[in-house]
Amino acid sequence: MYRNMEECILDLEKHGHLIRIHEEVDPYLEMAAIHLRVYEAGGPALLFERVKGSKFRAVSNLFGTVERSKFIFRKTWNNTQNIIALRNNPLSALKNPLKSVGTGWAALKALPMKQLGSRPVAAQEISISDLPLIHHWPMDGGAFITLPQVYTEDPDKPGIMNSNLGMYRIQLSGNSYEQDREIGVHYQIHRGIGIHQHKANKKGVPLKVSCFVGGPPAHTLSAVMPLPEGLSELTVAGMLSGRRFRYSYLDGFCVSNEADFVITGEIHPGETKPEGPFGDHLGYYSLAHQFPVMRVHKVYARPNAIWPFTVVGRPPQEDTAFGELIHELTGDAVRQEIPGVKEVHAVDAAGVHPLLFAIGSERYTPYQQVKRPAELLTIANRILGTGQLSLAKYLFITAEESIPLDTHREDDFLTYILERMDLHRDIHFQTQTTIDTLDYSGTGLNSGSKVVFAAYGDKKRELCRDVPEVLQGIRGFENPRLIMPGIVALQGPQFENYQQAQQEMEAFSLAVQEKGSLDSCPMIIVCDDSSFLSETLRNFLWVTFTRSNPSHDMHGVNSYYKDKHWGCDNVIIDARSKPHQAPPLIPDHSVERKIDRLFAQGGSLSGIKL
């Protein structure tokens, strides 16, 4: 149970989970490049002792593996898991009352505690420019906080128990921000801070914001957790850290007394500035858009403060381990919220939000001999209307019968669905709707479409395990490659515009129809590089589902509409790069060469096996 970040770092170092970097390192691209290389190698947490341009140390890769995260929370993990389970399923307390007594004591200790005396974080007032201003990717618009705990209170019901603690990205420098006086606050739709800002705007008053950085690692994890309604992030922070969340109010702003840094300020109604670009978790840059600007009030730092950060990019990254940890801690929450759901898996390789795999139930018509999706469609609508799951574009859903299924065995799960799906009946679109703010495959910011692939019943087809002859030698569509059973990639011409793409897909569909039936290959992917896309399952999932918008980029062989329902013989997904999409993240090779010095003999990281 750590009281602060320093105690955690010393504990990790003592047990071989952390390495100190003694060399001076540049926060412009170098620190991020070092982090990425060590993460890729499955390496330890990193303490940067000399950050160029700042007197403060920095730490990264704290949560780089699930094992290390479990080690950090080893004394509090089980109790926290039990409390969340109890919140999801109160009847469990009646089944095991003795266990619930211990859980209750842990919950009582977790209530936030207001302090009037000691405030370690307020030991010194500093400026934004004193912080480690870490610039992660070459095209980033400036320096960003990547592990913030952004605190706001409900303007209608002020107080810590009606607060929201969320992880929203914060831009510290660049663009048109006044250095040390303004910072950017980027949050996606459906977030708690947005509700608070909406209420403040209606009242015509500024929203007070406190950004905590560091402190006990439990505080960082709690800020990113999707929690059941009525369960406070600060309560979970207390449970995971094993001690109550300690806070005070300074100049009317809530301050986490155990944080390493706190930035306080206000967001005024209608005030926005361009925020971004920023290399994000989909593996592309999110571009510059208008987002709220926060007028900085004060910046505080505790003695010997340490700046925690992470680097996001094409998955897997450190936030992948975050996701696994959160799923293990709160995995039952979705099942409790959506009756009939057994499992929902946001596919990390596809950037989490674009693609969901789900297992539901099919109990509506047990008396009918012909099996088809029914309850699954009801469940699919519930999934796509629930919290962050509502940002998904593609949902593949089925129900178990005699074969147990696991959505994390992604190739097996897709194979099961493709073997059973009726492409004339089981594809369901939602158009002109919301998608992830960071996803540029749609028609505008937050705007795109969704599609549900539902499958249930007996096996309908044998899937091809080689490229079918029908897909060989089609003019303009080259290098056919098998990705997995039933899915083939072809390299198409460069994408120009949607009008031309429609003509190209119609010509391709006609060519396939003329060559013969293709029932064994229900899904065809048109892409820029079929060799890359078919090289690994990860490449397929990333390219296909981050570069396509279902309503615009899904086509079909022998497609048709009947009673406003769309069907086809074979699904075609156009996963080519489009001119309106954001560029992918590409490292700066000169920086990669610069950091070699740390991994060479005598360097702080020479022991890392790359």
Residue pairs with C-beta under 8 A, 6 or more apart in sequence:
1 75
1 76
1 241
1 242
1 243
2 8
2 11
2 72
2 216
2 217
2 218
2 241
3 216
3 243
3 258
4 120
4 214
4 215
4 216
4 258
4 260
4 302
5 59
5 214
5 215
5 216
5 217
5 260
5 306
5 308
6 304
6 306
8 62
8 72
8 216
8 217
9 18
9 45
9 47
9 59
9 306
12 18
12 44
12 45
12 62
12 68
12 71
12 72
13 20
13 47
15 71
16 44
17 44
17 45
17 68
17 71
18 44
18 45
18 46
18 47
18 59
19 43
19 44
19 45
19 46
19 47
19 604
19 605
19 607
19 608
20 47
20 49
20 604
21 34
21 46
21 47
21 48
21 49
21 50
21 598
21 604
21 605
22 49
22 50
22 604
23 50
23 597
23 598
23 603
23 604
24 50
24 51
24 52
25 31
25 34
25 48
25 50
25 51
25 52
25 598
26 52
27 51
27 52
27 53
27 54
27 58
27 132
27 133
27 134
27 135
27 143
28 135
29 135
29 136
29 137
29 138
29 588
29 591
30 591
30 594
30 595
31 48
31 51
31 58
31 60
31 132
31 134
31 309
32 134
32 135
32 136
32 137
32 311
33 587
33 588
33 591
33 592
33 595
34 46
34 595
34 598
34 605
35 46
35 60
35 61
35 309
35 310
35 311
35 318
36 311
36 313
36 317
36 587
37 595
37 599
37 608
37 610
38 44
38 46
38 61
38 64
38 605
38 608
39 61
39 64
39 311
39 317
39 318
40 610
41 608
41 609
41 610
42 64
42 65
43 61
43 64
43 605
43 608
44 61
44 64
44 68
45 59
45 60
45 61
45 62
45 64
45 68
46 59
46 60
46 61
47 57
47 58
47 59
47 306
48 57
48 58
48 59
48 60
48 132
49 57
51 57
51 58
51 132
51 307
53 132
53 133
54 130
54 131
54 132
54 133
54 307
55 130
56 130
56 131
56 132
56 301
56 305
56 306
56 307
57 304
57 305
57 306
57 307
58 132
58 134
58 306
58 307
58 308
58 309
59 306
59 307
59 308
59 309
60 308
60 309
60 310
60 311
60 318
61 310
61 318
62 68
62 69
62 72
62 217
62 220
62 308
63 69
63 72
63 217
63 220
63 221
63 310
63 318
63 321
63 322
63 325
64 318
64 321
65 321
66 321
66 324
66 325
66 328
69 221
69 321
69 322
69 325
70 77
70 325
72 217
73 80
73 217
73 218
73 221
73 240
75 242
76 106
76 218
76 239
76 240
76 241
76 242
77 240
77 329
79 102
79 103
79 106
79 239
80 106
80 236
80 239
80 240
80 329
81 328
81 329
82 99
82 100
82 102
82 103
82 106
83 103
83 106
83 107
83 110
83 239
84 227
84 228
84 231
84 236
84 329
84 330
84 332
84 333
85 92
85 332
86 92
86 93
86 100
86 103
87 228
87 230
87 231
88 228
88 332
88 333
88 336
89 332
89 336
92 100
93 100
106 239
107 235
107 239
109 238
109 239
109 242
109 243
109 244
110 235
110 236
110 237
110 238
110 239
110 244
110 245
111 235
111 238
111 244
112 160
112 161
112 232
112 234
112 235
112 238
112 244
112 245
112 246
112 247
113 244
113 245
113 246
113 247
114 160
114 247
114 248
115 246
115 247
115 248
115 257
116 248
118 257
119 248
119 250
119 255
119 257
120 257
120 258
120 302
120 303
121 255
121 256
121 257
121 258
121 259
121 260
121 261
121 262
121 300
121 301
121 302
122 248
122 250
122 255
122 257
122 262
122 300
123 300
123 301
123 302
123 303
124 300
124 301
124 302
124 303
125 298
125 299
125 300
126 299
126 300
126 301
127 180
127 299
128 172
128 173
128 179
128 180
128 183
128 263
128 296
128 299
129 173
129 179
129 180
130 299
130 301
131 143
131 172
131 261
131 299
131 307
132 307
132 309
133 142
133 143
133 172
133 173
134 143
134 144
134 146
134 309
135 142
135 143
136 144
136 146
136 278
136 279
136 311
136 312
137 278
137 279
137 285
137 313
137 585
137 587
138 586
138 587
138 588
139 277
139 279
139 285
139 583
140 174
140 277
140 278
140 279
140 285
141 171
141 174
141 175
141 274
141 275
141 276
141 277
141 278
141 288
142 171
142 172
142 173
142 174
142 175
142 177
143 171
143 172
143 173
143 174
144 169
144 170
144 171
144 172
144 278
145 169
145 170
145 172
145 211
145 213
145 309
146 169
146 309
146 310
146 311
146 312
147 167
147 213
147 220
147 308
147 309
147 310
148 167
148 168
148 169
148 170
148 211
148 212
148 213
148 223
149 165
149 166
149 167
149 211
149 212
149 213
149 215
149 219
149 220
149 222
149 223
149 256
149 259
150 165
150 166
150 167
150 168
150 170
150 185
150 187
150 193
150 209
150 210
150 211
150 212
150 223
151 163
151 164
151 165
151 209
151 210
151 211
151 212
151 254
151 256
152 163
152 164
152 192
152 193
152 196
152 197
152 207
152 208
152 209
152 210
153 159
153 160
153 162
153 163
153 164
153 196
153 208
153 254
154 162
154 163
154 164
154 195
154 196
154 199
155 196
155 199
155 200
155 203
155 205
155 207
156 199
160 234
160 247
160 254
161 232
163 232
163 233
163 234
163 254
164 191
164 192
164 193
164 195
164 196
164 233
165 222
165 223
165 232
165 233
165 234
165 237
166 187
166 191
166 192
166 193
166 223
166 224
166 233
167 220
167 223
167 224
168 185
168 186
168 187
168 188
168 191
168 193
169 186
169 278
170 183
170 184
170 185
170 186
170 211
170 263
171 177
171 183
171 184
171 186
171 275
171 276
171 278
172 183
173 179
175 184
175 273
175 274
175 275
175 288
176 273
176 274
177 183
177 184
177 273
177 293
180 296
181 295
181 296
182 273
182 293
182 294
182 295
182 296
183 263
183 265
183 293
183 294
183 296
184 273
184 275
184 291
184 292
184 293
184 294
185 193
185 209
185 267
185 275
185 291
185 292
185 293
185 294
186 275
186 276
186 278
186 291
187 193
187 194
187 291
187 292
188 391
188 436
188 437
188 438
189 391
189 434
189 437
189 446
190 387
190 388
190 390
190 391
193 209
196 207
197 207
197 267
197 292
200 206
200 207
200 267
200 269
201 269
201 270
204 269
205 269
206 266
206 267
206 268
206 269
206 295
207 266
207 267
208 252
208 253
208 254
208 264
208 265
208 266
209 264
209 265
209 266
209 267
209 294
210 253
210 254
210 255
210 256
210 262
210 263
210 264
211 262
211 263
211 264
211 265
212 219
212 255
212 256
212 259
212 261
212 262
213 259
213 260
213 261
213 262
213 263
213 307
213 308
214 220
214 259
214 260
214 261
214 305
214 306
214 307
214 308
215 256
215 258
215 259
215 260
216 237
216 241
216 243
216 258
217 241
218 236
218 237
218 238
218 239
218 240
218 241
218 242
219 237
219 241
219 245
219 256
219 258
219 259
220 308
221 237
221 240
221 322
221 325
221 326
222 233
222 234
222 236
222 237
222 240
223 233
223 237
224 322
224 326
225 233
225 236
225 326
225 329
225 330
226 326
226 330
226 333
226 387
226 388
227 233
227 236
227 330
227 333
228 330
228 333
228 336
228 337
234 245
234 247
235 245
237 245
238 244
238 245
245 256
246 256
246 257
246 258
247 254
247 255
247 256
247 257
248 254
248 255
248 257
249 255
250 264
250 298
250 300
251 264
251 297
251 298
253 264
253 297
253 298
255 262
255 264
255 300
256 262
259 302
260 301
260 302
260 305
260 306
260 307
260 308
261 299
261 300
261 301
261 302
261 305
261 307
262 299
262 300
263 296
263 298
263 299
263 300
264 296
264 297
264 298
264 299
264 300
265 294
265 295
265 296
265 297
266 294
266 295
266 297
267 292
267 293
267 294
267 295
268 295
271 292
271 293
271 295
272 290
272 291
272 292
272 293
273 290
273 291
273 293
274 288
274 289
274 290
274 291
275 288
275 289
275 290
275 291
276 285
276 286
276 287
276 288
276 289
276 291
277 285
277 286
277 287
277 288
277 582
278 285
278 286
279 285
279 312
279 313
279 585
280 286
280 312
280 313
280 438
281 312
281 313
281 315
281 317
281 319
281 351
281 352
281 438
282 314
282 351
282 353
282 354
282 436
282 438
282 439
282 546
283 313
283 314
283 315
283 351
283 542
283 546
283 584
283 585
284 438
284 440
284 546
284 581
284 582
284 583
284 584
284 585
285 582
285 583
285 585
286 437
286 438
286 440
286 582
287 440
287 582
289 445
310 317
310 318
310 319
311 317
311 318
312 318
312 319
313 585
314 351
314 542
314 584
314 585
315 348
315 349
315 351
315 352
315 542
316 348
316 349
320 348
323 346
323 348
323 352
334 341
334 344
334 386
334 389
335 341
335 342
335 343
337 386
338 344
338 379
338 382
338 383
338 386
340 360
340 361
340 363
340 375
340 378
340 379
341 358
341 359
341 360
341 361
341 379
341 382
341 383
342 359
342 360
342 361
342 400
343 358
343 359
343 406
343 407
344 356
344 357
344 358
344 383
344 389
344 407
345 356
345 357
345 358
345 407
345 408
346 352
346 353
346 355
346 356
346 389
346 392
347 354
347 355
347 356
347 357
347 410
347 541
347 545
349 410
349 537
349 538
349 541
349 542
350 541
350 542
350 544
350 545
350 546
351 439
351 542
351 545
351 546
353 388
353 391
353 392
353 393
353 435
353 436
353 438
353 439
354 392
354 393
354 394
354 435
354 436
354 439
354 441
354 545
354 546
355 392
355 393
355 394
355 396
355 541
355 545
356 383
356 389
356 392
356 394
356 395
356 396
357 396
357 397
357 407
357 410
357 413
357 414
358 379
358 380
358 383
358 395
358 396
358 397
358 398
358 407
359 397
359 398
359 399
359 400
359 405
359 407
360 375
360 376
360 379
360 380
360 397
360 398
360 399
361 375
361 376
361 379
361 399
362 371
362 373
362 374
362 375
362 376
362 399
362 456
363 375
364 374
364 375
365 374
370 457
371 456
371 457
371 458
372 422
372 425
372 426
372 456
372 457
373 397
373 426
373 454
373 455
373 456
375 399
376 397
376 398
376 399
376 454
376 456
377 428
377 452
377 454
379 397
380 395
380 397
380 428
380 452
380 454
383 389
383 392
383 395
383 397
384 390
384 392
384 395
384 430
384 450
384 452
390 434
391 434
391 435
391 436
391 439
392 435
392 450
393 435
393 439
393 441
393 448
393 449
393 450
393 451
393 545
393 548
393 549
393 550
394 450
394 451
394 453
394 545
394 550
395 450
395 451
395 452
395 453
396 413
396 414
396 417
396 453
396 455
397 452
397 453
397 454
397 455
398 405
398 413
398 416
398 417
398 420
398 454
398 455
398 456
399 456
403 416
405 412
405 413
405 416
406 412
406 413
407 413
410 537
410 541
411 484
411 537
414 484
414 486
414 487
415 463
415 484
415 485
415 486
416 455
417 453
417 455
418 455
418 461
418 463
418 485
418 486
418 487
418 522
418 523
419 455
419 459
419 460
419 461
419 462
419 463
419 486
420 455
420 456
420 457
420 458
420 459
420 460
421 427
421 453
421 454
421 455
421 460
421 522
422 455
422 460
423 522
423 556
423 567
423 568
423 569
423 570
423 571
424 567
424 568
425 565
425 567
426 453
426 454
426 455
427 451
427 452
427 453
427 566
427 567
427 568
427 571
428 451
428 452
428 454
429 449
429 450
429 451
429 452
429 550
429 551
429 566
430 449
430 450
430 451
430 452
431 449
431 551
432 447
432 449
432 551
433 447
433 448
433 449
433 450
434 446
434 447
434 448
435 441
435 442
435 446
435 447
435 448
435 449
435 450
435 549
436 446
437 445
437 446
439 448
439 546
440 580
440 581
440 582
441 448
441 546
441 547
441 548
441 549
441 553
441 578
441 581
442 448
442 449
442 549
443 549
443 552
448 549
448 550
448 551
449 549
449 550
449 551
449 552
450 550
451 550
451 551
451 554
461 486
461 519
461 520
461 522
462 520
463 485
463 486
463 520
463 521
463 522
464 482
464 485
464 486
464 488
464 520
464 521
465 482
465 485
466 482
467 480
467 481
467 482
467 488
468 488
468 518
468 520
468 521
469 515
470 512
470 515
470 516
470 517
470 518
470 521
471 477
471 480
471 488
471 490
471 512
471 518
471 521
471 524
472 480
474 490
474 508
474 511
474 512
474 515
475 511
476 492
476 493
476 504
476 507
476 508
477 490
477 491
477 492
477 508
477 511
477 526
478 490
478 491
478 530
479 490
479 491
479 530
479 531
480 488
480 489
480 490
480 530
481 488
481 489
481 490
481 530
481 531
481 533
481 534
482 488
482 534
483 489
483 525
483 533
483 534
483 537
483 540
484 537
484 540
486 520
486 521
486 522
486 523
487 521
487 522
487 523
487 524
487 525
487 540
488 521
488 523
488 524
488 525
489 524
489 525
489 526
489 527
489 530
489 533
489 534
489 540
490 524
490 525
490 526
490 527
490 530
491 526
491 527
491 528
491 529
491 530
491 531
492 504
492 508
492 526
492 527
492 528
492 574
492 576
493 504
494 528
494 576
495 501
495 574
495 576
495 577
495 578
495 579
496 579
497 579
498 552
501 553
501 574
501 576
502 555
505 526
505 555
505 572
505 574
506 555
508 526
508 572
509 555
509 556
509 557
509 558
509 559
509 572
512 518
512 557
512 570
513 557
513 558
517 569
518 557
518 569
518 570
519 569
521 570
522 570
522 571
523 570
523 571
523 573
524 557
524 570
524 571
524 572
524 573
525 533
525 540
525 543
525 544
525 572
525 573
525 575
526 572
526 573
526 574
526 575
526 576
527 533
527 543
527 544
527 575
527 576
528 576
528 577
532 539
532 543
533 539
533 540
533 543
533 544
533 575
534 540
543 575
544 573
544 575
545 575
547 553
547 575
547 576
547 577
547 578
547 581
548 554
548 573
548 574
548 575
553 573
553 574
553 575
554 571
554 572
554 573
554 574
555 568
555 571
555 572
555 573
555 574
556 566
556 567
556 568
556 569
556 570
556 571
556 572
557 568
557 569
557 570
557 572
558 568
558 569
558 570
559 566
559 567
559 568
559 569
560 566
560 567
560 568
597 603
598 604
598 605
598 606
599 605
599 606
599 608
599 610
600 606
